[in-house]
Amino acid sequence: MLTLEMMPPLMFGGLVVFLLIGFPVAFSLAAVGLFFGFMSIELGYFTSAYLGNLPFRVFGIMSNDLLLAIPFFTLMGAILERCGLAEDLLEGTGQLFGKVPGGLAYAVILVGAVLGAITGTVAASVIAMGMISLPIMIRYGYDMRIATGVIAASGTITQVIPPSLVLIILGDQLGRSVGDMYAGAIGPSILQVTLFLLFILATSILQPHKVPALPPEALGTRGWPLYWRVIKGMVPSVVLIFLVLGTIFLGLATPTEAGAMGAVGAVGLAAANRRLSWTLVKQAMDNTMRITCMVIFILVGSTVFSLVFQGVDGSLWIEHLLSHLPGGQVGFLIFVNIFIFFLAFFLDFFEIAFIVVPLLAPVAAKLDIDLVWFGVLLCVNMQTSFMHPPFGFALFYLRGIAPKTVRSSDIYWGAIPWVGLQLILVAIVIFWPESVTYWLDKGTGVDPASVRIEVPLPDMPSDDAPIIFK
């Protein structure tokens, strides 16, 4: 007979089997949860009334204002993908840096960071930079593995740089504010861009033939018209970044409100660049609808699974497995990140955030790990899911828009050094927590438990004092 202690590992194993078969994740989660839920009722581990909590949980998802930020930011990214802003930024910046070895790669990394801060979506960044930069890199003799790797990796910076959708979801799952998640991601974002730039610098010094400088005839006109192209793309970007991130950090808007302003700003930029059309709006809304529906279905499925998993004491099983690892906090973080890294070969960041993070968060809290630091660390790790050969979505996006002369093997091999750089950042964040916590609001520094408020008592007459009546 099945005992209560056997249920959590069986549930987890059943979910793995469904995922390996290739069944959709949202329905796999719901099916496994309901199957083991009805089984647990029959075995007497909980009553049918326990599953009555499910409608309330689903209603809680649908009424969660924070999740409204997802369609807003998705719509913003889908519009900006087609509004011409990326072209201005890439072509202008490419001409500025093109005269030095690796100049085009520097431009791709820097523009990838800017696009990440205004779009929040990997697909928009990779497709835009691949369509514009890759033909130029091919034409002027860039090594194909370097060219494809830097484009794919620079697109995945979007996962860490606010307003990343991953940070919104992780904040919701960890019970932390999105503003704190965004602030905590500032340091790792800067470090990631720096690591990428240093890699190109080292390549340009050791193997300059792989990242040649552009010839003078490819640099276009010099002087003001060259700088105007960069200014034309950069100023609207800075304004949009302030609309989205500045208002959140200053406390002027919630993430949902900032996302709405960002979407309106994206429409304005598309109109200013004479790219706004009903076709563009329809395509952007269609893309937004598909991504939002996918997120909601995965979230509903995950809440079915987690409700039953908690009902059979699955959280205690996970806590027992992970809280006794050698090395304390560091041992736990190393194990979790290795686990997430290999899980990312098969699952995307939405699925990891909804399935795994709710199981890990209670253990992290019990080990006294700052959950904002923990969430940003997982976000840094999960960006590798877009770069893993052979299932990384960034590689699929790049393969879809790359010329047929670019071999798939070059795209896959070119991704490996950049995955290594992303893992270096994971190690930095683990062993240098201040890279995340430095940017957070430190508060007053006073422990509320240590605060004592003494109220003086009024002077009371003694028992033998005479009583005077008037």
N, C-alpha and C positions, 0 to 999 in steps of 0.2 A: 504493500500500500504506500502511496506517496505521502511523505511527511511534509510538514510545513517548511522544514529546512531545505528540502529538495526543490521547492517551487521556484525560488528566485533564479538559481542557475539554469533550470529547465526553461524558464521564460526567456532568459538572455540567450540561451542556445537556440531556442525556437526562432527568435528574431533573426539571429545570424543565418540560420538555414533559409528563411524566407528571402533575406537580402541576397544571399549567394545564388538563389534560384533566379533572381532578377525581378521579383514581384515589386510593384511600386512601393516606396518606403512608407508613405502615408497609410496605405491600406494594410501593409505588413504590420505596422505598429498597432493599428486598430484591431486587426484580426487576431493577433497573438494576445493582445490585452483582453479581448472579449472571450476568447477560448479559455484562457486560464482563469478569467473571472468567473465564468459559469462553472468551471471545474472546482474552483475554490468554494463556491456556494454549495455544490453537491457534497464536497468533503467536509464542510462545516468550518472552514477557516474564517469566513465572514458571512454575513447574511446578505440577502438580496437588497436590503435597505442601504447597504454600503455603496452599491452601484448607483443608488439614487442621487449620489453626489455628482454623477457625470453630467447631467444637464446643466447644473449650476456652474461647473467648470467650463463647459463649452460656451455658456452665456458670458462668463467672465472673459473669455478670449475675444468674443465678438464685440464686447463693450469696452475693451481695453483701448483707451485713447492713444497710448504710446505706439501701438502697432499701426496707427494711421500714418505714422512717419514713413513707413515702408513704401506704400504706393506713391507718396509725394516725392520721396527721393528717387524712386525708380523712374517716375515720369520725368523728373528733372534731368536725370542722366540720359534717358532715351531721347529727349529733345536736343540736349547739348551734343549728343553723338552726331547729329545731322545738321547742326546750325552753322558750321564753318569755323567755329572758334578754335578747334584743334588744328585746323590747317594753318591759320594765322600764327598760332603759337609755335608749331613745329617748323614751319618753313622759315620764319623769322629767326628763331633761336638756332636752328641748324646753320643758317648763314652766318650768325654771329660767332659760333664756335667751330665752324667748318674748317677754318684755316689751321687748326691744330690737330695732331693725330688723335683719333678717338672723338673728335668734335661732334660728329653726328650722334654717337652713343651718349655723350654728355647731354646733348639736347633732348634725346628721347627720355633719359632718366628724369631730368628736371621737368619736362613737360608732363611726363607721366605722373609726377608728384602733384603738379598743379591740377591736372585733370582729375586726379583722385580726390582732391579737395573740393571739386565742384560737381563731380558726377556721382561718386560713390559706387560705381559699378565697374567691374573688371571688363566686361564685354565691350563697353563703350571705349575704354582706354586702349585695349589691345587692338580692336578693329581699326580705330582711327589712326593710331600710330603705325600699325602694320601697312595699311593702305597707302600712307603718305611716305613713310621713311624707308620701308623695305626696298621698293624699287630703286631709290637713290643709293642705298647701301650696296645693292647688287651692281648697279651701274659703275660705281667707283671703286669696286674691288674689296669690299669688306668681307671678312671671313664669314661664311654662312652661319656657322654655329654661334659666333659672337653676335651677329646681327639678329638672328631669330631669338636668341636667349635674352638679349637686353630688351627687346620689344615685349616679349611675354612677361619677363620679370617686372619691368616697369609698370605694366598694366596691373600686376597683382599688388603693387604698393597700395592700390585703392582699398584693399581689405583692411589695412591698418590705419590709413590716414582718415580722420573724420571728414565727412559724415558717413563713414562706413556702415553699411546695413548690418554687418556682423556685430559691430559694437552695440547697435540698437537691440538686437536680439539677445546678445549676451547680457546686456544690462537688465533686460526684462527677466531673463531666466535666473540671474543671480540676485535679483532684488536690489540692484544698485541704479542710481540715476544715470541717464544717458550722458548728461553733462559731465559727470565724474569720469565715465568711461572715455569720453572724447578728450578730456584734459589729460588723463593718464596715458593716452596713446600718442601724445605730442612727442615725448622723448623717443620712444621706439621708432616713430615715423622718421624723425631726423636721423637717427642712427642707421636706419635701413637705407635711406637715400645716400648717406655718407659711405656706407660699405659698398654700395653699387658703384659710386663714383671712384672710390679707391681701387676697385677691381679693374675698371677701365683704365685708370691711370697706370696701374701696374702693367696691364697688357700693352699700353701704348709705349711704355719704356722697354719692356722685355721683348715684345713681338710687334713692333710698329707696323709691319707689313699687313697685319690682320685688321688694323683699324686706321687706314691711311687718311691723311688730311685731304680735303677737297681741293681740286685745282682752282686757280683764280677765276677761270671762266664759269665755274659752277657757283660762285659766291654771289653773283648778281651785282646790282649797283651798290656802291659804297656810300657812306655818309647818312644823312637824315632819312631818305626813303628806306633804307634798311632798318634803322632803329624804329621808324614809324610802324613797321609791320609787327614788331615785337610789342610796342606800346599798345597798338590797336587790339592785340589779343590779350595782353596782360592786365590792362586797366579794368576791362569788364570782368575778368576773372577775379581780381582782387575785390571788386565791389560785390560780386556774387558770393565769394568766400565770407566776406563780412556779414552779408545778409543771412547766411546759413549758420556759420560758426560763431561769428562775433556776437550775434544776438543771443545765442545760447550761453556763451561764456559770461556775458555781461548780465545774464538773468533777465533779459528783456523779452525772451520768447521761449516757449517749450520746444522740444525737438519737432513735434508735430507742426507747430506754427512756423518754425524755421523752415521745415520742409515745404510747407505751402508757399512761403515767400520765395524759396529757391525755385519752385516750379514756375511761379509767375515770372521770376527773373529770367529763367531759361526761355520762356516764351518771348519775353522782351528782346533777348539777345538774338533769337532766331529771326524775329521781325526786323531788328536793326541790320542783320546781315542779309536780309531779303531772302531768307530760306523758309519762312513760315508759310505753310500751306495746309490744306485739309488733309492731304495725303500724309504729310509728316505727323500731324496731330493724331490721325487715325492709327498710324503705325506705332507711335509712342504709347497711345492708350491701350492698344492691343498687347504690346509687350508688358506694360504695367499690369494689365488684368491677369495675364498668364502667370507672372511671377508672384503677384499677390495671392492668387488662388492656390498656387503651389505651397506657399508659406503657410496659409491658413489651414489647408488640409493636413500638412505635416504636423502642425501644432495641435490640431484636434486629435489626430492619431496618437501623437506622443502623450497627450493628457489622458487618453484611454489607457495606454500602456503604463504610464507612471502611477495612475490611481490604483490599478490592480497590483502593480509591483510593490507599492507601499503597503497595500493590504495584506500581502503575504510576507511582510517584514524584509522586503528586498533592500531597503535603505540600510537596515542593520547588517545585512550580508555584505553589501558594498563597503560599509564603514569598517567591518571586521577585517575585510581583505586588505584595505588600503591604509588603515590607521596604524598598523603594526609593521609597516615596511621599515627596513633599516635606514638610518640617516635622517629621521624626523621629517621636517618640512622639505629639505632639499631632496631627500630620497623620494618622498611622495611626488614632488614636482618633476623630478627626472623620469620616474616611472610613468606618470600621467602623460608627459609630453612625448615619450617614446610610443606609448599606446595610441595617442592622438595622431602622431605622425604616420604610423602604419594603417590606422583606420582611415586616414585621408586618401589612401590609395583607392578605396572602394566607395566612400561616402563623400558628399559635398559638405560645405560648411553649414548649411541649413540643417541637414540631417544630424551632424555631429552636435550642433548647438542644442537641438531639441531632444536628442536621445541620451547623449552622454553627460552633458553639462549638469542637468538636474540631479544626476546620480553622484557627481563628483563634488558639487558645491557644499553639501552638508559635511563631508569629510574635511574639505579645505577649511571650513569655518571652525570645526572642532580642533584642527591643528593650529588655530589662531593665524591663518593666512588672510591677508587683506584681499577681499574678494574683487576689488577693482584691479589690483595687481594681477590676481589670478586670471581674471577675465581678459585683460590685455595680453597676458602671456599666452593664453589659449588662442587669441585672435592672431597673434604673430605666428604661432605654429600652424594654424589652419590655413594661412595664406599659401602654404606649401601644397595644399590640396589642388590648387589651380596649376601647379607646376610639375606634379608627379608624372613622369612617363609611365605607362602610355595613356593614362586616363585623365590627365589634367585638362580642365576646360580651357585654360588660356592657350594651351597647345592646339586644342581643337579649333578655337577661334582663329588662331594664326594660320593653321593648315587650310582653313576654309577660304582665306583671302590671299594667301601667298601664291605666287606664280607656280606653274607646274614644274618649272626648272629647279625649284627648291625641294630637296628630298626630305621626306618625313624623318629619316634617320638623323639628318642635320638638326631638325627642330627638337627631337628628343634628346640627342646628345648635348645640344646647346643649352638645354634647360638644367643639366646636372650641376654645373658650377654655381648657378644662381640659387638652386635649392640649398646647396652648401652654405651660401652666404645667409640665407634665411635662417638656417639652423644655428649659425654663429650668433645671430641676433637673439634667438631663443635662449642660448646659453648666457648671453650678456644680461638679458632681462632676469633670468633666474638668479644669477650671482650678484646682480647690481639692481636691487629693487628700487633704489632711488631714481632710476631712469624712468620709472612710472610714477612713484609716489611724490617725487619732487614737484610735480605740476598740479598736485591736488590741493584743495583748500585745507590748510592745516587747522582751521578753527581757532579756538582760544587757547588750546593747549591745556585746558583745565578738565580734570576728570569730574564728571557730574556727581559721581558717587562720593567724592571727597568734599562736596559743598555742604556746609552746615549753615542754616539760617536760624539765628537765635532771636526770638521775640521776647522783649522784656515784659515781665508780668506787672500789672498795676499794683500799687501799694494797697494792701488789704488791712483793715483794722484788726487789732489783736482781740483775743477773746474777752480780756478783762477791760477793754476800753469802754467808757460810758457811752450810752446811746442817748443822743439828744433829739427830742422831738420838737418840732416847731409848729 
